[in-house]
Amino acid sequence: MISPPKNANIVLLEKTKSESFSYHLRIADYESTIQWLNQHESDSRFQLYVDCDDDCFLATTEQPVAKDEYISLWKDGEVSVSDAELNRLLTLAPELFPFLAVDESGQELMLAWGKPVSLEQALKTGIGTYFSRSRNKTWVKGEESGHLQNLKEIYISLDPYYIMYRTSQKGAACHTGYYSCFFRQLEAGNQVKLVYENKVGE
């Protein structure tokens, strides 16, 4: 049974299936998450997925959904905005905010948290970079496993404030060994269906 954390921010994502790199993101508490899950579970138009930590949920549908607005910050090694604009966008950043990684086909890979320094490092290196709350330091996805995220484009949403990486994923994005952290689909009656038959390399 999926049990969202009770004392942590939870990320809720909605997406129209046919629209890649386009999401509606919401940061919620436990009670709001349960309401959101109940609403979407009772609506057969939606398919629900949960990430490996049970703190990010994705609802996909064929129907149009609200879409967040993005600014392209970086593409193929080049910053897309002026220095002044980049500095302005960084000053608007919360201390900690979501980073969503999506592969080149539009498949959601993972949701992690980061700080302004995580974004600054990603802009310099072109590698998916986040912030580890448990280790209290910036971390590069794949720095130990070799499963790096070679970025193609970095987008920013200001309302709500979050980053979206469009990336070429090397190996598994999830620490469990699955290609994506969203490897579980939620079905009626609290049933869970695995999206992938095998882990990467099996």
C-alpha positions in Angstrom: 0.0 0.0 0.0 1.3 3.5 -0.9 1.6 5.8 2.1 2.7 9.4 1.5 4.9 10.9 4.1 3.0 12.9 6.8 5.6 15.5 7.6 7.1 16.4 4.3 6.3 18.3 1.1 4.7 16.1 -1.6 4.8 17.0 -5.3 1.7 16.4 -7.4 2.0 16.4 -11.1 -0.7 16.4 -13.8 0.0 16.0 -17.5 -1.9 15.6 -20.8 -0.4 12.4 -22.3 0.0 13.8 -25.8 1.9 16.9 -24.6 5.6 16.2 -23.7 7.5 18.5 -21.4 4.3 20.2 -20.2 3.1 19.8 -16.6 1.0 21.3 -13.9 3.0 21.0 -10.6 1.6 21.5 -7.1 3.4 21.2 -3.7 1.1 19.7 -1.1 0.9 18.4 2.4 -0.3 14.9 3.5 -4.0 15.8 3.8 -4.1 17.6 0.4 -2.4 14.7 -1.2 -4.9 12.2 0.1 -7.7 14.4 -1.3 -5.9 14.7 -4.6 -5.4 10.9 -4.8 -9.0 10.2 -4.0 -10.2 12.6 -6.6 -8.0 11.2 -9.3 -8.5 7.5 -8.3 -12.3 8.0 -8.7 -11.9 9.5 -12.2 -11.3 6.8 -14.8 -9.9 9.4 -17.2 -6.6 9.5 -15.2 -3.8 7.0 -14.8 -1.8 7.5 -11.6 1.9 6.8 -10.9 4.0 7.1 -7.8 7.8 7.6 -7.5 10.1 5.4 -5.5 9.9 7.5 -2.3 6.1 7.8 -2.3 6.4 11.6 -2.2 5.7 12.4 -5.9 2.5 11.4 -7.7 1.8 11.8 -11.4 -1.6 11.8 -13.0 -1.8 11.5 -16.8 -4.9 11.9 -19.0 -6.0 12.3 -22.6 -7.9 15.4 -21.5 -6.5 18.9 -21.4 -5.1 20.0 -18.1 -3.7 23.3 -16.8 -0.1 23.9 -17.9 2.7 25.7 -16.2 4.6 28.3 -18.1 8.3 27.7 -18.8 11.3 29.8 -19.7 14.2 28.1 -21.4 17.3 28.8 -19.4 19.9 26.7 -21.1 20.0 24.6 -24.3 22.8 22.4 -25.8 25.5 24.0 -23.7 24.4 27.6 -24.0 22.6 29.8 -21.5 19.4 31.1 -23.2 18.9 34.3 -21.2 21.0 37.3 -20.4 23.2 37.5 -17.3 20.9 40.1 -15.8 17.8 37.9 -16.4 19.5 34.8 -15.0 20.5 36.7 -11.9 16.9 37.9 -11.5 15.5 34.4 -11.8 18.0 33.1 -9.3 17.1 35.8 -6.7 13.4 34.6 -7.0 14.4 31.1 -6.0 13.2 29.6 -2.7 15.8 28.0 -0.5 14.7 24.5 -1.7 12.6 23.7 -4.7 11.6 20.8 -7.0 13.7 19.6 -10.0 11.8 17.3 -12.5 13.9 15.3 -14.9 12.3 14.1 -18.2 14.0 12.2 -21.0 14.2 13.2 -24.6 11.0 11.2 -25.4 9.0 12.9 -22.7 9.2 10.1 -20.1 9.3 11.3 -16.5 12.5 10.1 -14.9 12.6 11.5 -11.4 11.6 14.3 -9.0 14.2 15.5 -6.6 14.9 18.7 -4.7 17.6 21.3 -5.3 18.9 24.7 -4.3 20.0 27.7 -6.4 23.6 26.3 -6.3 22.3 23.0 -7.8 20.9 25.0 -10.8 24.1 27.1 -11.1 26.2 23.9 -11.2 23.9 22.3 -13.8 24.1 25.4 -16.0 27.9 25.2 -15.9 28.4 21.5 -16.3 25.3 20.3 -18.3 24.9 17.4 -15.9 21.8 16.8 -13.8 22.5 18.2 -10.3 20.4 18.3 -7.2 20.6 18.8 -3.4 20.6 15.9 -0.9 18.7 16.8 2.2 19.9 13.7 4.1 23.6 14.4 3.3 23.1 18.2 3.3 25.1 18.8 0.1 24.8 19.2 -3.6 24.8 15.9 -5.5 25.2 14.9 -9.2 22.8 12.2 -10.3 25.0 9.2 -11.2 28.2 10.5 -9.6 28.6 7.1 -7.9 26.7 4.7 -10.2 27.8 6.3 -13.5 24.1 6.8 -14.5 24.6 10.4 -15.4 22.0 12.8 -16.8 23.5 14.6 -19.8 21.2 17.6 -20.1 19.8 18.8 -23.4 17.7 21.7 -22.0 16.9 23.4 -18.7 13.5 25.1 -18.2 12.3 27.1 -15.3 8.7 27.7 -14.0 8.2 30.7 -11.8 4.7 29.9 -10.5 5.2 27.5 -8.9 9.0 27.8 -8.8 10.7 24.6 -10.1 13.2 23.4 -12.7 12.6 20.9 -15.5 15.6 19.1 -17.0 15.3 17.6 -20.5 18.0 15.0 -20.4 19.6 12.0 -22.0 19.6 9.4 -19.2 22.5 7.0 -19.0 21.4 3.8 -17.3 18.8 3.9 -14.6 17.4 7.2 -13.2 16.1 5.4 -10.1 18.3 4.1 -7.3 16.2 0.9 -7.3 17.6 0.1 -10.8 14.5 0.9 -12.8 14.8 3.3 -15.7 12.4 5.8 -14.2 11.5 6.4 -10.5 7.8 6.3 -11.7 7.9 2.5 -12.1 4.6 1.9 -10.2 1.1 2.5 -11.5 -1.7 2.8 -9.0 -4.8 0.9 -9.7 -8.2 0.4 -8.1 -8.3 -1.0 -4.6 -4.8 0.2 -3.7 -3.3 -2.3 -6.2 0.1 -1.5 -7.7 1.3 -2.5 -11.2 4.9 -2.4 -12.2 5.5 -0.4 -15.3 8.8 -2.2 -16.3 9.3 -5.9 -16.5 13.0 -5.6 -15.7 15.5 -3.3 -14.1 18.1 -1.7 -16.3 20.8 -4.3 -17.3 18.7 -7.4 -16.4 
